[in-house]
Amino acid sequence: MAGLTHSTDGSLQAMERGSSGLRRIFREVAKFGAVGGAGVLVNLGVFNLVRQVTDLQVVRAGVIATIVAIIFNYIGFRYFTYRDRDKSRRTREMSLFLLYSAIGLVIENGILYAATYGFGWDSPLQSNIFKFLGIGVATLFRFWSYRTWVFRALPARGPVAGSDRLTQRRKPQQRVP
C-alpha cells in the first residue's frame, strides 16, 4: 500500500483489516443489489402483467408478484450473493428466509394497501409508485434480516501464526537463571 507505513503498534494491520471489511460489505451490498434489482423487475413485471390480464384487486396482484419475486430472489441470494455462507442447515435457512420474506411481503403490500384503500390512489401509475415504495422499505428490512439471520457467515478463521505482533510482544517471558 503506497503511502502507508508500518507502525510499531500494528495499526497498519488494523487499517488493512478494516478496509478489507469495508470492501467485503461493499461487494455484499453490490451483489444483494444486483439480485434485488432483478427481483424488483420481476416483481413489477409480474404485478403489471397480473393487473392487465386478470380482474384481481391491486393488493392480490401485488401479493402474487411478491411471491414470484421471493422465489426468484432466494435462488439469486443462495447461489450468487451468499454462496459462500454456511449451507449446513438448509431447512433452517429456508424457514427463516420464508419467515422474513413473509414479513417483507406484509410491509411491501401493506404500503400498497394503505395507498389504495386508505387514500384511494388506484391508478396504474399510483399503484406502481406505491408498489415500488413498498419494495424499497421492505428491502431494507430484508437486507438486514437475510444477512443477520438467514445466510449466516461461516465462523471466522483463527489468526495466522505470527500475524499479530502486538499480542506476541505482550506475552510474558520467562527468565532463565
N, C-alpha and C positions, 0 to 999 in steps of 0.2 A: 504494500500500500504506500504509494508515494505521499510524501509529506507527513507521514506519521512516524513517530519514533517510539521505540520500545522503552517504557519507563521501568524502573526497578521494582515498582509495586504491582506489576501485572495489569495495569489499567488498559493497555492496548488489547490484551486478550479479552477483557470485559467489553471493550468497544466492538471488537470483531464479533463476539458472540451476540451482542445487541443488534448490530447491523444485519447479521445473518438471520436473526429472528424477525427483523422488520422485512427483509426480503422474503422470508418464508410466509409471513402473514400476507404480504402483498400478492405473492403468487396464489395463495389460497383464495383471497378475495377476487383476483382476476379469474381464476377457474370457476369459482362459485358464480361470478357474474356472467361468464360465458354460458354455462349451463342454465343459469337462471334467466338470462336474456332470451335464449332459445325457448325456454319454458314459458316466458311471457308471450312470445309469438304464438306458441302452440295454444296457450290459454285464450288469448284474444281471438285467434283464428277460429278455434272451436266455438267460442262464445258467439261470435258473429254468424258462423255457419248455422248453429243450432237456432239462433234467433230468426234467421232468414228462411230456413226450411221447415220449421215447426211452429206451432202456436203456443209453445211453452212460455210461461211467465219469465220475466227477466232474471229473477234470482235462481230459478230452477235451471235455466240455461247457464247461469254463472257457476252453479254447483257442478254441473256436468263438465263444463270446461275446466274447472279447477281439478276435478278428479283425473281427467285425462292428463293435465299438466303434472300432477303429482306422480303419476306412473312414469311419465317421460323424465321428470327430474330425478326420481330415485335411480333410474338406470344411469343417468349422467353423473350424478353425485357419487354413486358407488364405484363406477368404473372409470371415472375421469378425475373429478375433483378430489375425492377422498380414497383413491385406490390404494394408497399406502397405509391406510389406517387399519386398525385391528379388525380382522374378519372372522375371529374365532366364535363369535356369538351372533350369528346371522338372525336367529329368531328374535332375540332381544333387540337387535338393531332394527329389524323390520317393524316390530311392535312399537318401538319408540318413534321411528320415522312416521308411522301412520298416526300415532297419537299427536305428535307435534304438527304434522301436516293437517290433521283434522282441526286443530286449534287455529292454524293459519287459514284454513278454509272458512271457519266461522268469522275470523277477523276480516278477511277479504270480502266475503259476500255479505257480511253484516254492514259494511260501509255501503255496498251497493243497495242493500235492502233499505237502509236509512235514507239514502238519496232518493230512491224510487218511491217508497211508500210513506216516508216521513215528510219529504219535501215535494213529491210529485214530479221529480226530474226523471222522465222516462223516454226522452227522445233517444234515437240511436247514438248521437254524439254524446249526450249526457251520460247514458249508460256506459259507454266506452271510457269516458273520463273517470267515472267513479269506480269502474271495474279496475282500471289502471292504477288509480289511487289506492284502492284496497289491496292490490297486488303489492304495491310498494311498501305499505305499512306491514303487511303480513311477511314480506321478505325480510325485513329487519328482525322480526321475531324468529323466523325460520333459520336465518344465518346463525344467530346466537344459539338456538336450541340444537340445531344439527351438529355444529362443531363442538358444543359443550357436552351433549348427552348422547347423540346418535352415533356419529362417526368418531369414536374416541381415538385419541392418539395412542400409539404404541408407547410403552414406557421408554423413557429416555435411557440411552446407553450411558454407562458409567464413564467418568473421565479417563482419558488415555493416560497411562503412566507417564509422569514427567510433564504433564501439560499444565499443572497448577503449581507454579513456582512459589507463590505466596504460601500455600499450605506446606510445601516442603521446607520452607525457611522456618516456620514456626514449630516444627517438630522438636521436642526436647532431645538434646543429645546427651549421651551417657559419657561420663568422663572415665577414662581408663587410668588407674593409679600407676 
